[in-house]
Amino acid sequence: MNCRLSAMVASLLFSLHGAPHAAMAVNPKAILSVDATPSILYRWQDQMIVFTARVATTRDRPPSLALYQYRLQDKVIEHRWTLVDDGTLGDKVAGDGRYSRTISFKEPHAGQLRFFVRDESGTPSLTPGRDHLPSNLSLAQEITIDVSPMPSFFEHLLRFWHRLITPRL
């Protein structure tokens, strides 16, 4: 009985005072997953990446989500884009709970690009170059894209050869 009473009190306090991470308009768990296709870039190649975020609820969906790129070294925000679920900006199907955007990249350096998605309904946007990565993100809100040198002809040939001689299970 004490557990039920504690749960009721916690629920009441939560509804009166809001979420513990008040900086976010929606519980971070409302964003189920973030995906990028393709998930690897090659240096100096113009490539289109489709970012997609899946949202948990079917009611009270936000009009858009914010996609941020940040530097891993100091966690400073570098860029911001808007993800929508209205069939524009690279979103494939309007109203399906998948917020997406197609963005062109041409990266000069090998390494990793880090991104996160958040709902900013009723909260101010983070400012690129000034604001830092929020501390209350869930892993489902973050994604990493690898940037690699373009494979040489020899590397392609080795991969092909390896596929030929590797027994299939």
C-alpha positions in Angstrom: 0.0 0.0 0.0 2.9 2.4 0.8 4.2 1.9 -2.8 0.9 3.0 -4.3 0.7 6.0 -2.0 4.3 7.0 -2.9 3.5 6.6 -6.6 0.4 8.7 -6.3 2.3 11.5 -4.4 5.1 11.4 -7.0 2.6 11.6 -9.8 0.9 14.6 -8.2 4.2 16.4 -7.6 5.3 15.7 -11.1 2.0 17.1 -12.5 2.3 20.2 -10.3 5.9 21.0 -10.8 6.6 19.7 -14.3 9.3 17.4 -15.5 12.5 17.1 -13.6 14.4 18.4 -16.7 12.3 21.6 -17.3 14.6 22.7 -20.1 12.9 20.2 -22.4 9.3 20.7 -23.4 8.6 17.0 -23.7 10.0 14.1 -21.8 13.2 13.0 -23.6 11.8 9.5 -23.7 9.2 10.7 -26.1 11.9 10.6 -28.8 12.2 6.9 -29.4 15.1 6.9 -31.9 17.2 9.0 -34.2 18.7 7.6 -37.4 20.9 8.9 -40.2 21.1 7.3 -43.6 23.8 6.7 -44.7 25.7 6.6 -41.4 29.1 7.1 -43.0 30.5 9.9 -45.0 33.6 10.0 -47.2 36.0 13.0 -47.0 35.5 15.6 -49.7 32.4 13.9 -51.2 29.1 15.8 -51.5 26.6 13.5 -49.8 23.0 13.8 -48.8 22.1 12.5 -45.3 18.5 11.8 -44.2 18.0 12.4 -40.5 14.9 10.8 -39.0 13.6 11.0 -35.4 10.7 8.8 -34.2 8.3 10.2 -31.6 6.4 8.0 -29.1 3.0 9.7 -28.8 0.4 10.0 -31.5 -1.4 12.9 -29.8 0.1 16.3 -29.0 3.0 15.9 -31.4 5.2 18.9 -31.6 5.1 20.8 -34.9 8.9 20.2 -35.3 12.0 19.0 -33.6 15.5 20.5 -33.6 18.5 18.7 -34.9 21.9 20.0 -33.5 25.4 19.2 -34.5 28.0 19.6 -31.7 31.8 19.3 -31.3 32.8 16.3 -29.2 35.9 18.1 -27.7 34.1 21.0 -25.9 30.4 20.0 -26.5 29.7 23.4 -28.2 26.7 23.5 -30.6 27.9 24.1 -34.2 24.7 23.9 -36.3 20.9 23.7 -36.0 18.3 22.4 -38.4 14.5 21.8 -38.1 13.1 18.3 -38.5 9.4 18.3 -39.6 6.6 15.7 -40.0 4.7 17.6 -42.7 6.0 16.1 -45.9 8.5 18.9 -46.7 12.3 19.5 -46.3 13.0 15.8 -47.1 10.2 14.4 -44.8 8.7 11.5 -46.8 5.2 11.1 -45.2 3.3 13.8 -43.4 1.9 12.9 -40.0 3.5 9.5 -39.6 5.4 10.3 -36.4 8.8 10.4 -38.2 10.3 13.8 -38.3 13.0 14.0 -40.9 15.2 16.3 -43.0 17.7 15.8 -45.8 20.9 17.7 -45.4 23.9 17.9 -47.7 27.4 17.4 -46.2 31.0 17.8 -47.6 33.4 17.1 -44.8 37.2 17.8 -45.2 38.4 15.9 -42.1 38.1 12.3 -41.1 36.6 11.6 -37.6 33.0 11.7 -36.3 30.2 14.1 -36.5 27.9 14.2 -33.4 24.2 15.1 -33.4 21.3 15.2 -31.1 17.5 15.9 -31.5 15.2 17.6 -29.0 11.7 19.0 -28.8 11.8 22.7 -28.3 8.1 23.4 -28.0 7.7 26.2 -25.5 11.5 26.5 -24.9 14.1 28.7 -26.5 16.4 27.3 -29.2 20.0 26.6 -28.4 22.4 29.1 -30.1 25.2 27.6 -32.3 28.6 28.8 -31.3 27.4 29.8 -27.8 25.4 27.1 -26.1 26.6 23.6 -25.0 25.3 20.1 -25.2 22.4 19.7 -22.7 23.1 17.3 -19.9 19.7 15.7 -19.8 19.7 13.9 -23.2 18.8 10.2 -23.5 20.9 8.0 -25.7 18.0 7.7 -28.1 18.3 11.4 -28.9 22.0 11.2 -30.1 23.6 9.9 -33.2 27.2 9.7 -34.6 28.2 9.7 -38.2 31.7 8.5 -39.2 33.7 10.4 -41.7 36.3 8.3 -43.5 38.8 8.7 -46.3 37.4 7.4 -49.6 38.4 3.7 -50.0 41.0 3.2 -52.7 40.4 0.8 -55.7 42.7 -1.7 -53.9 40.6 -1.6 -50.7 37.4 -2.1 -52.8 39.1 -5.1 -54.5 40.1 -6.6 -51.2 36.6 -6.3 -49.8 35.2 -7.9 -52.9 37.7 -10.7 -52.7 37.0 -11.3 -49.0 33.3 -11.6 -49.7 34.0 -14.2 -52.4 36.2 -16.4 -50.3 34.3 -16.1 -47.0 32.0 -19.0 -46.5 28.3 -18.1 -46.2 26.4 -19.4 -43.2 
